Amino acid sequence: MPAPRFSQLAETLISSEIVRLGAQVKEKIKAGQHIYNYTIGDFDSSQFPIPADLLTAIVGAYQQGYTTYPTADGELDLRLAIASFIEKREGLKYSPEEILVSCGGRPLIYAIYRSIVDKGDKVIYPVPSWNNNHYTHFTEGQHVLVEATRENNFMPTAEQIAPHIKGARLLALCSPLNPTGTVFGKEELEAICDLVIAENESRGADEKKLFVLYDQIYWTLTFGDTQHYNPVSLRPAMKAYTVFVDGISKAFAATGVRVGWSMGPADLLSKMKAINSHVGSWAPMAEQHAVATFLQHEQSVSDYLKHFKEEVSFRLTALYNGFIQLKKQGYQLDAIVPQAAIYLTVQINLVGKKTASDNLLASQDAVTDYLLNEASLALVPFGFFGAPRESNWYRLSVGCCKKEEIDEVFVKLKAALEKLS
């Protein structure tokens, strides 16, 4: 066997399966096919433009000459604006020294892992979840998977986490959760926080503590009676152990604007800042000043979020109702009531069926391909989020969903299902 040509990390890192599926979808679209592309956690800007006031502020910032390097931890006016924004809307109090700005959430998550996890350290994370398997691989941590289930809306429970908490270094949580669009209930998150506090209190003064990475990038997007909870509001003692991942990407349909932030203990953020400084993952200067300006326009923020949430909720609800209607007609489909984010969790149980050309759908991968080829419907299986490959649950993203096409989706899906035997 020939020797590896590159580093151990490069040779063993698994590329993003979602990106690979997305490339497959793009090829079909390029070939002239109309695909209902519900794979990507992004937005069609014709459906979900960024706030007009934010756009104006970005253009103005460039015109004012904000085109140089920003400060390593983020421009002070932005960190002050973030501190005010989260205190008014979430009741969290963080000083500018406890806030770190970066070009979106990914560099922050990478820096959190790099700052906390050493080779062999236990990292607890639920599956399905977004990319924790890859970040744990980056740091050569010990993967401790907690397989969440339908019974708990695919959110991990304290009971599942408890057996693994001893000696763990990082607990990676996300709520609202990508890929499920579901959230932690108050009592469950309190129980998880109590586990973390008790574990840290049991460790000696010189022992490393257990930190919680709390990704709440979708926290503004909750629907109906759903409430968002966070560890620090529920248990103030968690402030010493919690590092948040947050930003404008999902709250304001601004994935390409690239402004994200973490809140957490200042000593941890200083290490993250050093790592991010070496990789140059700063948010652009102009965008930072623009976001600082926009966040201070409270009425504009409120007006945008109200309309944005209504549009997202409409799509999620309509798609949920469509799947439930087909379920009532006897098709092996299901869906979970949408709670938050831009995702709907759906079940498509077709393994073992035969197509019109007598081909057996022998695996979930075959089902995914069938949906794409016969129904022009592109979804992401939970197997791409660390869940078992045979899982028949999928993430459906509405960021690129056009309201006028929703009825068409179910006409095509039903026709594809009718061809199976």
Secondary structure as UniProt FT lines:
FT   HELIX           8..12
FT   HELIX           17..30
FT   TURN            31..32
FT   STRAND          36..37
FT   TURN            45..47
FT   HELIX           52..63
FT   TURN            64..65
FT   TURN            72..73
FT   HELIX           76..90
FT   HELIX           96..98
FT   STRAND          99..102
FT   HELIX           105..116
FT   TURN            119..120
FT   STRAND          122..127
FT   HELIX           132..139
FT   STRAND          142..147
FT   HELIX           150..152
FT   TURN            153..154
FT   HELIX           158..161
FT   HELIX           162..164
FT   TURN            166..167
FT   STRAND          170..174
FT   TURN            178..180
FT   HELIX           186..202
FT   TURN            205..206
FT   STRAND          211..215
FT   TURN            217..220
FT   TURN            224..225
FT   HELIX           231..234
FT   HELIX           236..240
FT   STRAND          242..247
FT   TURN            249..253
FT   TURN            255..257
FT   STRAND          260..263
FT   HELIX           266..279
FT   HELIX           285..295
FT   HELIX           298..328
FT   TURN            329..330
FT   STRAND          333..335
FT   TURN            341..342
FT   STRAND          343..348
FT   TURN            351..352
FT   TURN            356..357
FT   HELIX           364..374
FT   STRAND          377..378
FT   STRAND          380..381
FT   HELIX           382..385
FT   TURN            389..390
FT   STRAND          393..397
FT   TURN            399..400
FT   HELIX           403..405
FT   HELIX           406..418
//
